[in-house]
Amino acid sequence: MKNDDNNASTSEGHRRRARTKPGDQARVDACQPIWEAMWEGQTCFSACRELGGRNGVPAWSTLKEWISTDPAIAANYARAREAWADYHFDAMLEIADTPQIGETVVTKANGTVEVRRGDMVERARLQIDARKWIIARAAPKKYGNRIEQTIQGGDQPIKTVSEMIDFATIRERVEKHCGGNSSGMSDGTKSGVRES
C-alpha cells in the first residue's frame, strides 16, 4: 500500500508539472517567492533549497529548466539577479563600516602563544572581495570591470572597450615599466600619488 501511495504522489507531481507550460501565469507565480528571497540577498540556489517543493515553488533543477525555456521566467530571473547584486553592493559598505571583533592566535618562534583581540580586517576584506567578484559576474553591465561603448554614426560604428583597474594594478604596471623603481619620479610623487 505504501508503494502505491508513493506512485500516486509521484504521478500527481508529474501531472502538476505537465500542466504548466512556458508562458503560464502559474509558473510565474510559483517563482515569486524565489525572486523575493533574492531581493533580500539570498542566492537563487539557497532559496530553491529552502522553498522548493512547497506551495508549488520549483526545485533548483526545475527552475533552471524554466529559465532556459520560458522567456517570462528568464526575464524575472534577470531582474532578481540584478536586485541581488544591488543588495550585496550595498552590503559591502556596511561590512566595511562595521567592526568584527575577534581573536587571532600567534605562535612565536620561542613557542609562546599570543592571543590578540581586535577588528578582523582580513575577514572583512575577504567578504568584500568575494562580493565584488560575484556581483561583477552577476551584473557585468553595472558592476563589471569593463566599460564598453559603441558610437553610432557614419558607415561603421566605433567601439571602445575600457578596463577599470585598481590602484595596486596601476602601481604594478608603473613599477614594471620603470624597471621596478617608481620612486624616482621628478615631480615629487611616488607611484603616481602625491603625499600631502
C-alpha positions in Angstrom: 0.0 0.0 0.0 2.8 2.4 0.9 4.4 1.8 -2.6 1.1 2.7 -4.2 0.9 6.0 -2.2 4.4 6.9 -3.4 3.4 6.2 -7.0 0.2 8.2 -6.7 2.1 11.3 -5.3 4.8 10.9 -8.0 2.2 10.8 -10.8 0.4 13.7 -9.2 3.7 15.7 -9.3 4.2 14.8 -13.0 0.6 15.9 -13.8 1.1 19.2 -12.0 4.4 19.9 -13.8 2.8 18.9 -17.1 0.0 21.4 -16.6 2.4 24.4 -16.6 3.9 25.4 -19.9 6.1 28.2 -20.9 4.2 31.5 -20.6 1.7 30.1 -17.9 1.0 32.5 -15.1 1.1 29.6 -12.7 4.9 29.3 -13.4 5.4 33.0 -12.9 3.5 32.9 -9.6 5.3 29.8 -8.4 8.7 31.5 -8.8 7.7 34.7 -7.0 8.9 33.6 -3.5 12.4 32.8 -5.0 12.7 36.3 -6.5 11.6 37.8 -3.2 14.3 35.9 -1.4 16.9 37.0 -3.9 15.8 40.6 -3.4 16.8 40.1 0.3 20.2 38.9 -0.6 19.7 35.1 -0.6 21.2 33.2 -3.6 18.8 31.6 -6.0 20.2 28.1 -5.2 19.7 28.5 -1.4 16.2 30.0 -2.0 15.2 26.9 -4.1 16.7 24.6 -1.5 14.8 26.3 1.3 11.5 27.0 -0.5 11.4 24.4 -3.4 8.7 21.8 -3.3 6.4 23.8 -1.0 3.3 25.6 -2.3 4.3 24.9 -5.9 7.7 26.6 -5.7 10.0 24.8 -8.1 13.2 23.0 -7.1 16.6 24.2 -8.4 16.7 21.8 -11.3 13.1 22.7 -12.4 13.8 26.4 -12.1 16.9 26.2 -14.3 14.9 24.3 -16.9 12.1 27.0 -16.7 14.7 29.8 -17.0 16.1 28.2 -20.2 12.7 27.6 -21.8 10.4 30.3 -20.6 11.2 34.0 -21.6 9.0 35.4 -18.8 10.8 33.4 -16.1 14.2 34.3 -17.7 13.3 38.0 -17.6 12.2 37.8 -13.9 15.3 35.9 -13.0 17.5 38.5 -14.7 15.7 41.3 -12.7 16.0 39.4 -9.4 19.7 38.6 -10.1 20.4 42.3 -10.7 18.5 43.2 -7.5 20.6 40.5 -5.7 23.7 42.2 -6.9 22.5 45.6 -5.8 21.8 44.2 -2.3 25.3 42.9 -2.0 26.8 46.1 -3.4 25.1 48.0 -0.6 26.1 45.4 2.0 29.8 45.9 1.2 29.7 49.4 2.7 28.1 48.0 5.8 30.7 45.3 6.1 33.5 47.9 5.8 31.9 50.2 8.3 31.1 47.6 11.0 33.9 46.3 13.1 34.1 42.5 13.5 35.9 41.8 16.8 37.7 38.5 17.0 40.8 36.8 18.2 44.0 36.0 16.4 46.3 33.4 17.9 50.0 33.8 17.1 52.6 31.2 18.0 56.0 32.9 18.3 59.4 31.4 17.4 60.2 30.6 21.1 56.9 28.6 21.4 54.9 31.1 23.3 51.3 31.7 22.2 49.9 35.3 22.0 46.2 36.0 21.6 45.4 39.3 20.0 41.9 40.7 20.2 40.7 43.2 17.6 38.9 44.0 14.4 39.1 41.2 11.9 40.1 43.3 8.9 41.2 40.2 6.9 37.7 38.7 7.3 36.0 41.9 6.2 38.4 42.2 3.2 37.6 38.6 2.2 33.8 39.2 2.4 34.1 42.4 0.4 36.4 40.9 -2.3 34.1 37.8 -2.6 31.0 40.1 -3.1 32.9 42.3 -5.6 33.9 39.3 -7.7 30.4 37.7 -7.6 28.4 40.8 -8.4 30.8 41.7 -11.3 29.7 38.4 -12.9 26.0 38.6 -11.8 25.5 42.1 -13.2 28.5 42.7 -15.5 27.0 45.8 -17.3 26.5 47.5 -14.0 29.3 46.2 -11.8 31.8 44.6 -14.2 35.4 45.6 -14.6 35.0 46.5 -18.3 33.2 49.5 -19.8 32.1 49.1 -23.4 30.9 52.0 -25.6 29.7 51.9 -29.1 29.4 55.2 -31.0 27.0 55.0 -33.9 27.4 57.2 -37.0 28.9 57.1 -40.4 29.5 53.8 -42.2 30.7 51.8 -39.3 30.2 52.1 -35.6 33.2 52.9 -33.4 33.6 50.6 -30.5 35.8 51.3 -27.5 36.5 49.0 -24.6 38.0 50.2 -21.3 39.1 48.2 -18.4 38.7 49.6 -14.9 41.7 48.7 -12.7 42.5 49.3 -9.1 45.5 51.3 -7.7 47.5 48.2 -6.9 47.4 47.1 -10.6 48.4 50.6 -11.8 51.3 50.6 -9.3 52.5 47.2 -10.6 52.3 48.4 -14.2 54.2 51.6 -13.4 56.9 49.7 -11.5 57.2 47.1 -14.3 57.5 50.0 -16.8 60.1 51.9 -14.7 62.2 48.8 -14.1 61.0 48.2 -10.5 61.8 51.8 -9.4 58.8 54.0 -9.4 60.0 56.3 -6.6 62.2 58.4 -8.9 59.5 60.5 -10.5 60.6 64.1 -11.0 57.5 65.8 -9.7 57.8 64.5 -6.1 55.3 61.8 -6.5 55.7 58.2 -5.6 53.8 55.7 -7.8 51.6 58.5 -9.0 50.3 59.6 -5.6 51.4 63.0 -4.2 51.8 62.9 -0.5 50.1 65.9 1.3 
